[in-house]
Amino acid sequence: MSATPTAKRSSGLRHPLSLLAISASPQRNAAKPNALFALDAEVTNVSGHCLWVLVDDEELALPFSEFPWFRSATIDQVLNVVRSSGSHLYWPDLDVDLSLDSIRHPDHYPLKAKV
């Protein structure tokens, strides 16, 4: 046996684990490949009076009576939604930014839009 200390064999891991966890996260938006850290949000249905958005495992209804910006929007404009943070959805074509709380509890936000 040699008394010379030997170096630990490298695992080949060069990036901090936190970076790998983020880049390998299922939160990557496959529909928008350049949005590496975008969180998932998807419009699942549009009717004459409402649209529905799937956020994580929760489907949220946005009635046009409460969210009038979507009433005259095109389907392409409505479908282009980005989860801009953990708690906000953003429709860039309409310049509409809504907190998830305001969607879940519109009665807590009495100020209504004038469209």
VEXNUTI-603194 format. One record per atom (N, C-alpha, C): residue in three letters; atom name; residue number from 1; x, y, z. Coordinates in Angstrom, 2 decimals. Each point is the difference from the previous one (the first is absolute). Layout:
% residues N
residu:ALA, atome:CA, num:NUM, u:X, v:Y, w:Z
...
//
This chain:
% residues 115
residu:MET, atome:N, num:1, u:0.82, v:-1.19, w:0.00
residu:MET, atome:CA, num:1, u:-0.82, v:1.19, w:0.00
residu:MET, atome:C, num:1, u:0.85, v:1.24, w:0.00
residu:SER, atome:N, num:2, u:-0.47, v:0.97, w:-0.69
residu:SER, atome:CA, num:2, u:0.73, v:1.25, w:-0.11
residu:SER, atome:C, num:2, u:-0.53, v:0.99, w:1.02
residu:ALA, atome:N, num:3, u:0.88, v:0.78, w:0.56
residu:ALA, atome:CA, num:3, u:-0.39, v:1.03, w:0.96
residu:ALA, atome:C, num:3, u:-0.37, v:1.29, w:-0.71
residu:THR, atome:N, num:4, u:0.16, v:0.03, w:-1.31
residu:THR, atome:CA, num:4, u:-0.32, v:1.20, w:-0.76
residu:THR, atome:C, num:4, u:-1.51, v:0.13, w:-0.13
residu:PRO, atome:N, num:5, u:-0.57, v:1.18, w:0.39
residu:PRO, atome:CA, num:5, u:-1.45, v:0.17, w:-0.12
residu:PRO, atome:C, num:5, u:-0.42, v:0.05, w:-1.47
residu:THR, atome:N, num:6, u:-1.11, v:-0.59, w:-0.30
residu:THR, atome:CA, num:6, u:-0.50, v:0.02, w:-1.37
residu:THR, atome:C, num:6, u:-1.23, v:0.89, w:-0.07
residu:ALA, atome:N, num:7, u:-0.18, v:0.59, w:-1.14
residu:ALA, atome:CA, num:7, u:-1.16, v:0.88, w:-0.19
residu:ALA, atome:C, num:7, u:-1.24, v:-0.82, w:-0.25
residu:LYS, atome:N, num:8, u:-1.12, v:0.55, w:0.43
residu:LYS, atome:CA, num:8, u:-1.28, v:-0.66, w:-0.27
residu:LYS, atome:C, num:8, u:-0.28, v:0.06, w:-1.49
residu:ARG, atome:N, num:9, u:-0.53, v:-1.06, w:-0.50
residu:ARG, atome:CA, num:9, u:-0.34, v:-0.03, w:-1.42
residu:ARG, atome:C, num:9, u:-1.15, v:0.98, w:-0.26
residu:SER, atome:N, num:10, u:0.09, v:0.76, w:-1.06
residu:SER, atome:CA, num:10, u:-1.01, v:1.00, w:-0.34
residu:SER, atome:C, num:10, u:-1.26, v:-0.67, w:-0.52
residu:SER, atome:N, num:11, u:-1.14, v:0.54, w:0.41
residu:SER, atome:CA, num:11, u:-1.27, v:-0.52, w:-0.51
residu:SER, atome:C, num:11, u:-0.31, v:0.59, w:-1.37
residu:GLY, atome:N, num:12, u:0.78, v:1.00, w:-0.41
residu:GLY, atome:CA, num:12, u:-0.25, v:0.66, w:-1.27
residu:GLY, atome:C, num:12, u:-1.01, v:1.13, w:0.10
residu:LEU, atome:N, num:13, u:-0.54, v:0.20, w:1.17
residu:LEU, atome:CA, num:13, u:-1.00, v:1.04, w:0.22
residu:LEU, atome:C, num:13, u:0.70, v:1.35, w:0.09
residu:ARG, atome:N, num:14, u:-0.31, v:0.89, w:-0.90
residu:ARG, atome:CA, num:14, u:0.66, v:1.30, w:-0.03
residu:ARG, atome:C, num:14, u:-0.93, v:1.15, w:0.35
residu:HIS, atome:N, num:15, u:-1.30, v:-0.24, w:0.02
residu:HIS, atome:CA, num:15, u:-0.97, v:1.07, w:0.29
residu:HIS, atome:C, num:15, u:-0.57, v:-0.20, w:1.40
residu:PRO, atome:N, num:16, u:-0.29, v:1.08, w:0.68
residu:PRO, atome:CA, num:16, u:-0.64, v:-0.15, w:1.30
residu:PRO, atome:C, num:16, u:-1.32, v:-0.75, w:-0.15
residu:LEU, atome:N, num:17, u:-0.35, v:-0.79, w:0.99
residu:LEU, atome:CA, num:17, u:-1.23, v:-0.78, w:-0.07
residu:LEU, atome:C, num:17, u:-1.23, v:0.88, w:-0.18
residu:SER, atome:N, num:18, u:0.01, v:1.18, w:0.59
residu:SER, atome:CA, num:18, u:-1.18, v:0.86, w:-0.13
residu:SER, atome:C, num:18, u:-0.25, v:0.39, w:-1.46
residu:LEU, atome:N, num:19, u:1.06, v:0.21, w:-0.76
residu:LEU, atome:CA, num:19, u:-0.17, v:0.34, w:-1.42
residu:LEU, atome:C, num:19, u:-0.52, v:-1.20, w:-0.78
residu:LEU, atome:N, num:20, u:0.49, v:-1.18, w:0.34
residu:LEU, atome:CA, num:20, u:-0.48, v:-1.19, w:-0.70
residu:LEU, atome:C, num:20, u:-1.46, v:-0.26, w:0.32
residu:ALA, atome:N, num:21, u:-0.39, v:0.22, w:1.22
residu:ALA, atome:CA, num:21, u:-1.39, v:-0.22, w:0.38
residu:ALA, atome:C, num:21, u:-0.92, v:0.94, w:-0.77
residu:ILE, atome:N, num:22, u:0.43, v:1.22, w:-0.21
residu:ILE, atome:CA, num:22, u:-0.83, v:0.96, w:-0.74
residu:ILE, atome:C, num:22, u:-0.05, v:-0.38, w:-1.47
residu:SER, atome:N, num:23, u:1.13, v:-0.31, w:-0.60
residu:SER, atome:CA, num:23, u:-0.01, v:-0.26, w:-1.44
residu:SER, atome:C, num:23, u:-0.64, v:-1.34, w:-0.33
residu:ALA, atome:N, num:24, u:-0.05, v:-0.93, w:0.94
residu:ALA, atome:CA, num:24, u:-0.63, v:-1.28, w:-0.24
residu:ALA, atome:C, num:24, u:-1.43, v:-0.02, w:0.51
residu:SER, atome:N, num:25, u:-0.46, v:1.10, w:0.47
residu:SER, atome:CA, num:25, u:-1.33, v:0.10, w:0.59
residu:SER, atome:C, num:25, u:-1.10, v:-0.22, w:-1.03
residu:PRO, atome:N, num:26, u:-1.12, v:-0.62, w:0.40
residu:PRO, atome:CA, num:26, u:-1.13, v:-0.14, w:-0.92
residu:PRO, atome:C, num:26, u:-0.70, v:1.31, w:-0.25
residu:GLN, atome:N, num:27, u:0.44, v:1.07, w:0.62
residu:GLN, atome:CA, num:27, u:-0.60, v:1.31, w:-0.19
residu:GLN, atome:C, num:27, u:0.38, v:0.62, w:-1.33
residu:ARG, atome:N, num:28, u:0.87, v:-0.63, w:-0.74
residu:ARG, atome:CA, num:28, u:0.40, v:0.53, w:-1.30
residu:ARG, atome:C, num:28, u:-1.20, v:0.00, w:-0.93
residu:ASN, atome:N, num:29, u:-0.19, v:1.06, w:-0.70
residu:ASN, atome:CA, num:29, u:-1.15, v:0.16, w:-0.88
residu:ASN, atome:C, num:29, u:0.37, v:-0.51, w:-1.39
residu:ALA, atome:N, num:30, u:-0.46, v:-1.19, w:-0.35
residu:ALA, atome:CA, num:30, u:0.36, v:-0.62, w:-1.28
residu:ALA, atome:C, num:30, u:-0.54, v:0.78, w:-1.19
residu:ALA, atome:N, num:31, u:-1.11, v:0.70, w:0.17
residu:ALA, atome:CA, num:31, u:-0.59, v:0.76, w:-1.10
residu:ALA, atome:C, num:31, u:0.82, v:1.24, w:-0.31
residu:LYS, atome:N, num:32, u:0.78, v:0.46, w:0.96
residu:LYS, atome:CA, num:32, u:0.82, v:1.19, w:-0.18
residu:LYS, atome:C, num:32, u:1.44, v:-0.38, w:0.35
residu:PRO, atome:N, num:33, u:0.74, v:-0.64, w:-0.93
residu:PRO, atome:CA, num:33, u:1.31, v:-0.55, w:0.32
residu:PRO, atome:C, num:33, u:1.01, v:1.03, w:0.47
residu:ASN, atome:N, num:34, u:-0.14, v:1.26, w:-0.34
residu:ASN, atome:CA, num:34, u:0.95, v:1.01, w:0.45
residu:ASN, atome:C, num:34, u:-0.29, v:0.47, w:1.42
residu:ALA, atome:N, num:35, u:-1.14, v:-0.35, w:0.53
residu:ALA, atome:CA, num:35, u:-0.39, v:0.41, w:1.35
residu:ALA, atome:C, num:35, u:0.42, v:-1.11, w:0.97
residu:LEU, atome:N, num:36, u:1.30, v:-0.10, w:0.27
residu:LEU, atome:CA, num:36, u:0.52, v:-1.09, w:0.80
residu:LEU, atome:C, num:36, u:-0.60, v:-0.07, w:1.39
residu:PHE, atome:N, num:37, u:-0.30, v:1.13, w:0.60
residu:PHE, atome:CA, num:37, u:-0.47, v:-0.02, w:1.37
residu:PHE, atome:C, num:37, u:-1.46, v:0.40, w:0.11
residu:ALA, atome:N, num:38, u:-0.72, v:-0.02, w:-1.11
residu:ALA, atome:CA, num:38, u:-1.42, v:0.34, w:0.04
residu:ALA, atome:C, num:38, u:-0.76, v:-1.11, w:0.71
residu:LEU, atome:N, num:39, u:-0.95, v:0.39, w:0.82
residu:LEU, atome:CA, num:39, u:-0.84, v:-0.96, w:0.68
residu:LEU, atome:C, num:39, u:-1.20, v:-0.29, w:-0.89
residu:ASP, atome:N, num:40, u:-0.60, v:-1.16, w:0.21
residu:ASP, atome:CA, num:40, u:-1.07, v:-0.42, w:-0.88
residu:ASP, atome:C, num:40, u:-1.33, v:0.69, w:0.26
residu:ALA, atome:N, num:41, u:-0.64, v:0.41, w:-1.06
residu:ALA, atome:CA, num:41, u:-1.38, v:0.49, w:-0.02
residu:ALA, atome:C, num:41, u:-0.51, v:-0.28, w:-1.41
residu:GLU, atome:N, num:42, u:-1.23, v:-0.48, w:-0.09
residu:GLU, atome:CA, num:42, u:-0.54, v:-0.36, w:-1.30
residu:GLU, atome:C, num:42, u:-1.50, v:0.29, w:-0.03
residu:VAL, atome:N, num:43, u:-0.44, v:0.68, w:-1.04
residu:VAL, atome:CA, num:43, u:-1.43, v:0.20, w:-0.20
residu:VAL, atome:C, num:43, u:-0.55, v:-1.33, w:-0.52
residu:THR, atome:N, num:44, u:-0.98, v:-0.55, w:0.72
residu:THR, atome:CA, num:44, u:-0.54, v:-1.31, w:-0.36
residu:THR, atome:C, num:44, u:-1.34, v:0.07, w:-0.72
residu:ASN, atome:N, num:45, u:-0.73, v:1.12, w:0.16
residu:ASN, atome:CA, num:45, u:-1.31, v:0.11, w:-0.63
residu:ASN, atome:C, num:45, u:-0.39, v:1.46, w:-0.09
residu:VAL, atome:N, num:46, u:-0.73, v:0.33, w:-1.07
residu:VAL, atome:CA, num:46, u:-0.56, v:1.34, w:-0.17
residu:VAL, atome:C, num:46, u:-1.44, v:-0.18, w:-0.46
residu:SER, atome:N, num:47, u:-0.92, v:0.69, w:0.67
residu:SER, atome:CA, num:47, u:-1.40, v:-0.04, w:-0.41
residu:SER, atome:C, num:47, u:-0.47, v:1.42, w:-0.26
residu:GLY, atome:N, num:48, u:-1.26, v:0.18, w:-0.23
residu:GLY, atome:CA, num:48, u:-0.54, v:1.33, w:-0.26
residu:GLY, atome:C, num:48, u:-0.07, v:0.89, w:1.23
residu:HIS, atome:N, num:49, u:0.20, v:-0.58, w:1.18
residu:HIS, atome:CA, num:49, u:-0.11, v:0.79, w:1.24
residu:HIS, atome:C, num:49, u:1.17, v:-0.17, w:0.96
residu:CYS, atome:N, num:50, u:0.97, v:-0.86, w:-0.33
residu:CYS, atome:CA, num:50, u:1.05, v:-0.31, w:0.98
residu:CYS, atome:C, num:50, u:1.20, v:-0.63, w:-0.70
residu:LEU, atome:N, num:51, u:1.15, v:0.07, w:0.66
residu:LEU, atome:CA, num:51, u:1.14, v:-0.80, w:-0.42
residu:LEU, atome:C, num:51, u:0.55, v:-0.71, w:1.23
residu:TRP, atome:N, num:52, u:0.65, v:-1.13, w:-0.23
residu:TRP, atome:CA, num:52, u:0.55, v:-0.79, w:1.08
residu:TRP, atome:C, num:52, u:1.50, v:-0.14, w:-0.21
residu:VAL, atome:N, num:53, u:0.73, v:0.14, w:1.11
residu:VAL, atome:CA, num:53, u:1.46, v:-0.09, w:-0.04
residu:VAL, atome:C, num:53, u:0.43, v:-1.07, w:0.99
residu:LEU, atome:N, num:54, u:0.87, v:-0.89, w:-0.46
residu:LEU, atome:CA, num:54, u:0.58, v:-1.01, w:0.87
residu:LEU, atome:C, num:54, u:1.33, v:0.52, w:0.53
residu:VAL, atome:N, num:55, u:0.09, v:0.10, w:1.32
residu:VAL, atome:CA, num:55, u:1.22, v:0.45, w:0.67
residu:VAL, atome:C, num:55, u:0.39, v:-1.10, w:0.98
residu:ASP, atome:N, num:56, u:1.15, v:-0.60, w:-0.23
residu:ASP, atome:CA, num:56, u:0.40, v:-1.19, w:0.75
residu:ASP, atome:C, num:56, u:-1.11, v:-1.04, w:-0.17
residu:ASP, atome:N, num:57, u:-0.63, v:-0.43, w:1.08
residu:ASP, atome:CA, num:57, u:-1.08, v:-0.98, w:-0.09
residu:ASP, atome:C, num:57, u:-1.37, v:0.62, w:0.25
residu:GLU, atome:N, num:58, u:-0.09, v:1.31, w:-0.07
residu:GLU, atome:CA, num:58, u:-1.24, v:0.71, w:0.30
residu:GLU, atome:C, num:58, u:-0.54, v:0.68, w:-1.26
residu:GLU, atome:N, num:59, u:-1.27, v:-0.23, w:-0.30
residu:GLU, atome:CA, num:59, u:-0.62, v:0.68, w:-1.13
residu:GLU, atome:C, num:59, u:-0.81, v:1.18, w:0.53
residu:LEU, atome:N, num:60, u:0.32, v:1.18, w:-0.52
residu:LEU, atome:CA, num:60, u:-0.64, v:1.24, w:0.45
residu:LEU, atome:C, num:60, u:-0.90, v:0.55, w:-1.09
residu:ALA, atome:N, num:61, u:-1.20, v:0.43, w:0.39
residu:ALA, atome:CA, num:61, u:-0.95, v:0.59, w:-0.94
residu:ALA, atome:C, num:61, u:0.12, v:1.52, w:0.06
residu:LEU, atome:N, num:62, u:0.02, v:0.62, w:-1.16
residu:LEU, atome:CA, num:62, u:0.03, v:1.46, w:-0.10
residu:LEU, atome:C, num:62, u:-1.23, v:0.45, w:-0.79
residu:PRO, atome:N, num:63, u:-1.12, v:0.26, w:0.69
residu:PRO, atome:CA, num:63, u:-1.20, v:0.46, w:-0.72
residu:PRO, atome:C, num:63, u:0.23, v:1.39, w:-0.57
residu:PHE, atome:N, num:64, u:-0.49, v:0.22, w:-1.21
residu:PHE, atome:CA, num:64, u:0.20, v:1.29, w:-0.65
residu:PHE, atome:C, num:64, u:-0.69, v:1.13, w:0.76
residu:SER, atome:N, num:65, u:-1.01, v:-0.31, w:0.80
residu:SER, atome:CA, num:65, u:-0.65, v:1.04, w:0.80
residu:SER, atome:C, num:65, u:0.95, v:0.55, w:1.06
residu:GLU, atome:N, num:66, u:0.93, v:-0.82, w:0.47
residu:GLU, atome:CA, num:66, u:1.00, v:0.43, w:0.99
residu:GLU, atome:C, num:66, u:1.31, v:0.43, w:-0.65
residu:PHE, atome:N, num:67, u:0.31, v:-0.57, w:-1.15
residu:PHE, atome:CA, num:67, u:1.27, v:0.24, w:-0.69
residu:PHE, atome:C, num:67, u:-0.30, v:0.39, w:-1.46
residu:PRO, atome:N, num:68, u:-0.48, v:1.21, w:-0.21
residu:PRO, atome:CA, num:68, u:-0.52, v:0.40, w:-1.32
residu:PRO, atome:C, num:68, u:1.05, v:0.15, w:-1.10
residu:TRP, atome:N, num:69, u:1.27, v:0.02, w:0.33
residu:TRP, atome:CA, num:69, u:1.06, v:0.16, w:-1.00
residu:TRP, atome:C, num:69, u:-0.03, v:-1.13, w:-1.02
residu:PHE, atome:N, num:70, u:-0.51, v:-1.16, w:0.40
residu:PHE, atome:CA, num:70, u:0.04, v:-1.18, w:-0.86
residu:PHE, atome:C, num:70, u:-1.22, v:-0.12, w:-0.91
residu:ARG, atome:N, num:71, u:-1.05, v:0.75, w:0.26
residu:ARG, atome:CA, num:71, u:-1.26, v:-0.13, w:-0.74
residu:ARG, atome:C, num:71, u:0.19, v:0.20, w:-1.50
residu:SER, atome:N, num:72, u:0.73, v:1.01, w:-0.41
residu:SER, atome:CA, num:72, u:0.16, v:0.28, w:-1.43
residu:SER, atome:C, num:72, u:1.39, v:-0.39, w:-0.52
residu:ALA, atome:N, num:73, u:0.76, v:-0.71, w:0.80
residu:ALA, atome:CA, num:73, u:1.34, v:-0.44, w:-0.42
residu:ALA, atome:C, num:73, u:-0.10, v:-1.16, w:-0.99
residu:THR, atome:N, num:74, u:1.01, v:-0.12, w:-0.84
residu:THR, atome:CA, num:74, u:0.05, v:-1.14, w:-0.91
residu:THR, atome:C, num:74, u:0.46, v:-1.24, w:0.77
residu:ILE, atome:N, num:75, u:-0.23, v:-1.15, w:-0.58
residu:ILE, atome:CA, num:75, u:0.45, v:-1.25, w:0.63
residu:ILE, atome:C, num:75, u:1.51, v:0.01, w:0.16
residu:ASP, atome:N, num:76, u:0.73, v:0.45, w:-1.01
residu:ASP, atome:CA, num:76, u:1.46, v:0.06, w:0.10
residu:ASP, atome:C, num:76, u:0.45, v:0.89, w:1.15
residu:GLN, atome:N, num:77, u:-0.66, v:1.13, w:0.20
residu:GLN, atome:CA, num:77, u:0.35, v:0.89, w:1.11
residu:GLN, atome:C, num:77, u:-0.27, v:-0.66, w:1.35
residu:VAL, atome:N, num:78, u:-1.11, v:-0.70, w:0.11
residu:VAL, atome:CA, num:78, u:-0.36, v:-0.65, w:1.26
residu:VAL, atome:C, num:78, u:0.93, v:-1.17, w:0.29
residu:LEU, atome:N, num:79, u:0.37, v:-0.75, w:-1.02
residu:LEU, atome:CA, num:79, u:0.86, v:-1.17, w:0.20
residu:LEU, atome:C, num:79, u:1.43, v:0.37, w:0.37
residu:ASN, atome:N, num:80, u:0.42, v:1.21, w:-0.33
residu:ASN, atome:CA, num:80, u:1.36, v:0.44, w:0.29
residu:ASN, atome:C, num:80, u:0.07, v:0.50, w:1.44
residu:VAL, atome:N, num:81, u:0.09, v:-0.94, w:0.93
residu:VAL, atome:CA, num:81, u:0.08, v:0.33, w:1.43
residu:VAL, atome:C, num:81, u:1.32, v:-0.51, w:0.55
residu:VAL, atome:N, num:82, u:0.58, v:0.79, w:0.89
residu:VAL, atome:CA, num:82, u:1.27, v:-0.34, w:0.64
residu:VAL, atome:C, num:82, u:-0.20, v:0.12, w:1.50
residu:ARG, atome:N, num:83, u:0.50, v:-0.96, w:0.72
residu:ARG, atome:CA, num:83, u:0.00, v:0.12, w:1.46
residu:ARG, atome:C, num:83, u:1.26, v:0.77, w:0.36
residu:SER, atome:N, num:84, u:-0.17, v:1.31, w:0.18
residu:SER, atome:CA, num:84, u:1.15, v:0.89, w:0.15
residu:SER, atome:C, num:84, u:0.70, v:-0.15, w:1.34
residu:SER, atome:N, num:85, u:-0.68, v:-0.53, w:0.98
residu:SER, atome:CA, num:85, u:0.59, v:-0.32, w:1.30
residu:SER, atome:C, num:85, u:-0.85, v:-1.09, w:0.60
residu:GLY, atome:N, num:86, u:0.33, v:-0.42, w:1.19
residu:GLY, atome:CA, num:86, u:-0.80, v:-1.04, w:0.63
residu:GLY, atome:C, num:86, u:-1.44, v:0.40, w:0.24
residu:SER, atome:N, num:87, u:-0.25, v:1.31, w:0.05
residu:SER, atome:CA, num:87, u:-1.35, v:0.45, w:0.37
residu:SER, atome:C, num:87, u:-0.66, v:0.91, w:-1.02
residu:HIS, atome:N, num:88, u:0.55, v:0.11, w:-1.21
residu:HIS, atome:CA, num:88, u:-0.57, v:0.90, w:-1.01
residu:HIS, atome:C, num:88, u:-0.06, v:-0.68, w:-1.37
residu:LEU, atome:N, num:89, u:-1.07, v:0.31, w:-0.73
residu:LEU, atome:CA, num:89, u:-0.13, v:-0.39, w:-1.40
residu:LEU, atome:C, num:89, u:0.04, v:1.26, w:-0.84
residu:TYR, atome:N, num:90, u:0.66, v:-0.08, w:-1.15
residu:TYR, atome:CA, num:90, u:0.14, v:1.16, w:-0.87
residu:TYR, atome:C, num:90, u:-0.35, v:-0.38, w:-1.43
residu:TRP, atome:N, num:91, u:-0.86, v:0.80, w:-0.61
residu:TRP, atome:CA, num:91, u:-0.37, v:-0.12, w:-1.41
residu:TRP, atome:C, num:91, u:0.69, v:1.14, w:-0.74
residu:PRO, atome:N, num:92, u:1.18, v:-0.24, w:-0.60
residu:PRO, atome:CA, num:92, u:0.78, v:1.09, w:-0.62
residu:PRO, atome:C, num:92, u:-0.72, v:0.68, w:-1.16
residu:ASP, atome:N, num:93, u:-0.77, v:-0.74, w:-0.78
residu:ASP, atome:CA, num:93, u:-0.69, v:0.61, w:-1.14
residu:ASP, atome:C, num:93, u:-1.11, v:0.95, w:0.43
residu:LEU, atome:N, num:94, u:-0.49, v:-0.19, w:1.23
residu:LEU, atome:CA, num:94, u:-1.08, v:0.84, w:0.52
residu:LEU, atome:C, num:94, u:0.50, v:0.96, w:1.08
residu:ASP, atome:N, num:95, u:1.25, v:-0.16, w:0.41
residu:ASP, atome:CA, num:95, u:0.60, v:0.75, w:1.11
residu:ASP, atome:C, num:95, u:-0.87, v:-0.11, w:1.25
residu:VAL, atome:N, num:96, u:-0.39, v:-1.23, w:0.32
residu:VAL, atome:CA, num:96, u:-0.81, v:-0.29, w:1.18
residu:VAL, atome:C, num:96, u:0.84, v:-0.84, w:0.95
residu:ASP, atome:N, num:97, u:0.14, v:0.47, w:1.24
residu:ASP, atome:CA, num:97, u:0.75, v:-0.68, w:1.04
residu:ASP, atome:C, num:97, u:-0.95, v:-0.21, w:1.17
residu:LEU, atome:N, num:98, u:-0.26, v:-1.25, w:0.36
residu:LEU, atome:CA, num:98, u:-0.94, v:-0.30, w:1.08
residu:LEU, atome:C, num:98, u:0.67, v:-0.87, w:1.05
residu:SER, atome:N, num:99, u:-0.23, v:0.32, w:1.26
residu:SER, atome:CA, num:99, u:0.48, v:-0.87, w:1.06
residu:SER, atome:C, num:99, u:-0.94, v:-1.20, w:0.09
residu:LEU, atome:N, num:100, u:0.55, v:-1.14, w:0.37
residu:LEU, atome:CA, num:100, u:-0.83, v:-1.18, w:0.16
residu:LEU, atome:C, num:100, u:-1.05, v:0.21, w:1.08
residu:ASP, atome:N, num:101, u:0.34, v:0.76, w:1.03
residu:ASP, atome:CA, num:101, u:-0.96, v:0.27, w:1.06
residu:ASP, atome:C, num:101, u:-1.20, v:0.79, w:-0.52
residu:SER, atome:N, num:102, u:0.24, v:0.95, w:-0.91
residu:SER, atome:CA, num:102, u:-1.12, v:0.77, w:-0.56
residu:SER, atome:C, num:102, u:-0.89, v:-0.86, w:-0.89
residu:ILE, atome:N, num:103, u:0.55, v:-1.05, w:-0.57
residu:ILE, atome:CA, num:103, u:-0.81, v:-0.93, w:-0.80
residu:ILE, atome:C, num:103, u:-0.80, v:-0.91, w:0.93
residu:ARG, atome:N, num:104, u:0.66, v:-0.49, w:1.03
residu:ARG, atome:CA, num:104, u:-0.68, v:-0.89, w:0.95
residu:ARG, atome:C, num:104, u:-1.07, v:0.72, w:0.81
residu:HIS, atome:N, num:105, u:0.25, v:1.26, w:0.34
residu:HIS, atome:CA, num:105, u:-0.89, v:0.76, w:0.89
residu:HIS, atome:C, num:105, u:-0.27, v:1.39, w:-0.56
residu:PRO, atome:N, num:106, u:-0.71, v:0.10, w:-1.13
residu:PRO, atome:CA, num:106, u:-0.25, v:1.32, w:-0.58
residu:PRO, atome:C, num:106, u:-0.78, v:0.93, w:0.92
residu:ASP, atome:N, num:107, u:-0.76, v:-0.57, w:0.94
residu:ASP, atome:CA, num:107, u:-0.76, v:0.82, w:0.95
residu:ASP, atome:C, num:107, u:0.91, v:0.76, w:0.96
residu:HIS, atome:N, num:108, u:1.24, v:-0.45, w:0.17
residu:HIS, atome:CA, num:108, u:0.96, v:0.71, w:0.85
residu:HIS, atome:C, num:108, u:0.61, v:1.21, w:-0.71
residu:TYR, atome:N, num:109, u:-0.25, v:0.12, w:-1.29
residu:TYR, atome:CA, num:109, u:0.56, v:1.08, w:-0.82
residu:TYR, atome:C, num:109, u:-1.14, v:0.75, w:-0.68
residu:PRO, atome:N, num:110, u:-0.63, v:0.91, w:0.73
residu:PRO, atome:CA, num:110, u:-1.22, v:0.65, w:-0.51
residu:PRO, atome:C, num:110, u:0.21, v:0.97, w:-1.16
residu:LEU, atome:N, num:111, u:1.22, v:0.46, w:-0.24
residu:LEU, atome:CA, num:111, u:0.24, v:0.92, w:-1.10
residu:LEU, atome:C, num:111, u:-0.17, v:-0.74, w:-1.31
residu:LYS, atome:N, num:112, u:-0.91, v:0.46, w:-0.82
residu:LYS, atome:CA, num:112, u:-0.29, v:-0.67, w:-1.27
residu:LYS, atome:C, num:112, u:0.60, v:0.78, w:-1.16
residu:ALA, atome:N, num:113, u:0.37, v:-0.71, w:-1.03
residu:ALA, atome:CA, num:113, u:0.55, v:0.63, w:-1.20
residu:ALA, atome:C, num:113, u:-1.12, v:0.63, w:-0.80
residu:LYS, atome:N, num:114, u:0.32, v:1.09, w:-0.66
residu:LYS, atome:CA, num:114, u:-0.94, v:0.65, w:-0.91
residu:LYS, atome:C, num:114, u:0.51, v:-0.23, w:-1.40
residu:VAL, atome:N, num:115, u:-0.68, v:-0.85, w:-0.71
residu:VAL, atome:CA, num:115, u:0.43, v:-0.36, w:-1.35
residu:VAL, atome:C, num:115, u:-1.02, v:0.51, w:-0.99
//
